[in-house]
Amino acid sequence: MSEDYDPSAETHEAPDTSYDAHDPNTIIAEYTDGSATAVVDYDGDGFADTVAHDVDGDGRADVEYTDEGGSRALETATFDYDGDGVADRVVSDTNEDGVIDLDARDTNGDGLIDTAVADTNFDGRADVVAQDPNADGQVDRTVADANFDGIPDTVVYGDPDTNPYARN
């Protein structure tokens, strides 16, 4: 960095986030490429409760990690891949064991979950898969491993239009 650098001469605006930059438990770092990172410690315990990164400099978090349980581990990650301000993927470690238990995705960019995969017994394998193949916002097909042996046992169709066995 040169000695002539004057940070007050910067012309970019601060990110438009819901975080209070004047809160002593909030740190916002702005980078020269326009991106920014906010780290928030809501409870003041010295550990981050939320870390949000605005990759494209539009003032909205593109990646956000949160600690909902107060375990000092960031157990939920939210991703906005297309920069529209709506989450495209959420992964979560619901029992705080370090393994992802829930993965929900908007695969077509319409703002609605298209596929959700859950490990309900926390053995590291998917037990339930819910899908919305026709993108109407309703779960159309649910596949479950009821006895947790790693093999799907049950398929439930919630929409007759996506059920290959329904009569017209």
C-alpha positions in Angstrom: 0.0 0.0 0.0 1.4 3.4 -0.9 1.7 6.2 1.6 -0.6 8.4 -0.5 -3.6 6.1 0.0 -6.5 8.0 1.5 -9.5 5.7 2.6 -11.8 8.8 2.8 -11.4 9.2 -1.0 -13.2 5.9 -1.6 -16.5 6.6 -3.5 -18.3 3.2 -3.1 -21.3 3.0 -0.8 -21.4 0.7 2.2 -23.3 -2.5 1.7 -27.1 -2.2 2.3 -27.4 -4.9 5.0 -29.5 -5.3 8.1 -26.4 -5.4 10.2 -25.7 -2.3 12.4 -22.1 -1.3 11.6 -22.1 0.8 14.8 -22.9 -2.2 17.0 -19.7 -3.2 18.9 -20.6 -6.9 18.2 -20.6 -6.3 14.4 -17.6 -6.1 12.1 -18.0 -5.2 8.5 -15.0 -5.5 6.1 -15.3 -3.9 2.7 -12.9 -5.0 0.1 -11.5 -3.2 -2.9 -13.3 -5.4 -5.4 -16.7 -4.2 -4.0 -17.4 -7.3 -1.9 -18.0 -7.2 1.8 -18.1 -9.5 4.8 -20.2 -8.9 8.0 -19.4 -10.9 11.1 -22.0 -10.5 13.9 -21.8 -11.7 17.5 -25.4 -11.2 18.7 -24.9 -12.5 22.2 -21.5 -11.0 22.9 -19.8 -14.2 23.8 -16.9 -13.6 21.4 -18.0 -16.1 18.8 -19.6 -15.3 15.5 -23.3 -16.0 15.3 -23.6 -14.9 11.7 -21.0 -14.5 8.9 -22.3 -13.0 5.7 -20.3 -12.4 2.5 -21.5 -10.2 -0.3 -19.5 -11.6 -3.2 -20.7 -9.3 -6.0 -21.0 -6.0 -4.1 -24.7 -5.6 -4.5 -25.4 -5.1 -0.8 -27.0 -8.5 -0.4 -25.3 -11.6 1.2 -24.5 -14.2 -1.4 -23.2 -16.7 1.3 -24.3 -16.6 4.9 -23.3 -18.9 7.8 -25.3 -18.9 11.0 -25.2 -20.4 14.5 -28.7 -20.8 15.6 -28.1 -23.1 18.6 -25.4 -21.1 20.4 -23.0 -24.0 20.0 -20.1 -21.8 18.7 -20.4 -23.8 15.4 -21.8 -22.2 12.3 -24.3 -24.9 11.5 -26.4 -23.4 8.7 -25.2 -22.1 5.4 -27.3 -20.2 2.9 -26.2 -19.7 -0.7 -27.6 -17.2 -3.3 -25.9 -18.5 -6.5 -27.6 -16.2 -8.9 -27.4 -13.0 -6.9 -31.2 -12.3 -6.9 -31.4 -11.9 -3.1 -33.3 -15.2 -2.7 -31.5 -18.3 -1.3 -30.9 -21.1 -3.9 -29.5 -23.6 -1.4 -29.6 -24.1 2.4 -27.6 -26.7 4.2 -27.8 -27.3 7.9 -26.3 -29.4 10.6 -29.5 -29.6 12.8 -28.0 -31.7 15.6 -24.6 -29.9 15.7 -22.5 -33.1 15.1 -20.5 -31.6 12.2 -22.4 -33.5 9.5 -25.0 -31.9 7.2 -28.5 -33.2 8.0 -30.6 -31.1 5.7 -30.0 -29.9 2.1 -32.7 -27.9 0.4 -32.3 -26.5 -3.1 -34.1 -24.2 -5.6 -32.7 -25.8 -8.8 -34.6 -23.7 -11.3 -34.2 -20.2 -9.8 -37.9 -19.5 -9.2 -37.4 -18.9 -5.4 -39.2 -22.1 -4.4 -37.6 -25.3 -3.0 -37.4 -28.0 -5.6 -35.6 -30.7 -3.7 -35.0 -31.3 0.0 -32.9 -34.1 1.4 -32.9 -34.9 5.1 -31.0 -37.3 7.4 -33.6 -37.7 10.1 -31.8 -40.3 12.3 -28.4 -38.6 11.9 -26.5 -41.6 10.6 -25.0 -39.7 7.6 -27.4 -41.1 5.0 -30.4 -39.5 3.4 -33.7 -40.8 4.9 -36.2 -38.6 3.2 -36.1 -36.9 -0.2 -38.9 -34.5 -1.1 -39.2 -33.3 -4.7 -41.2 -30.8 -6.7 -40.5 -31.8 -10.3 -43.2 -29.6 -11.8 -42.0 -26.5 -9.9 -45.5 -25.5 -8.6 -44.2 -25.0 -5.1 -45.8 -28.1 -3.7 -44.1 -31.4 -2.7 -45.1 -33.8 -5.5 -43.0 -36.9 -4.5 -41.5 -38.0 -1.2 -39.1 -40.9 -1.1 -38.3 -42.3 2.4 -36.1 -45.0 4.0 -38.4 -45.9 6.8 -36.2 -48.6 8.4 -32.9 -46.7 7.9 -31.1 -49.4 6.0 -30.0 -47.1 3.2 -32.5 -48.4 0.7 -35.6 -46.3 -0.1 -38.8 -48.1 1.1 -41.7 -45.7 0.4 -42.7 -43.4 -2.3 -45.6 -41.0 -1.7 -47.0 -38.9 -4.5 -48.7 -35.7 -3.3 -49.8 -34.6 -6.8 -51.7 -36.9 -9.2 -50.2 -35.0 -12.1 -46.7 -36.2 -11.3 -47.8 -39.7 -10.2 -47.0 -42.2 -13.0 -49.4 -44.7 -11.4 -52.5 -42.3 -11.3 -55.3 -42.8 -13.8 -56.5 -39.8 -15.7 
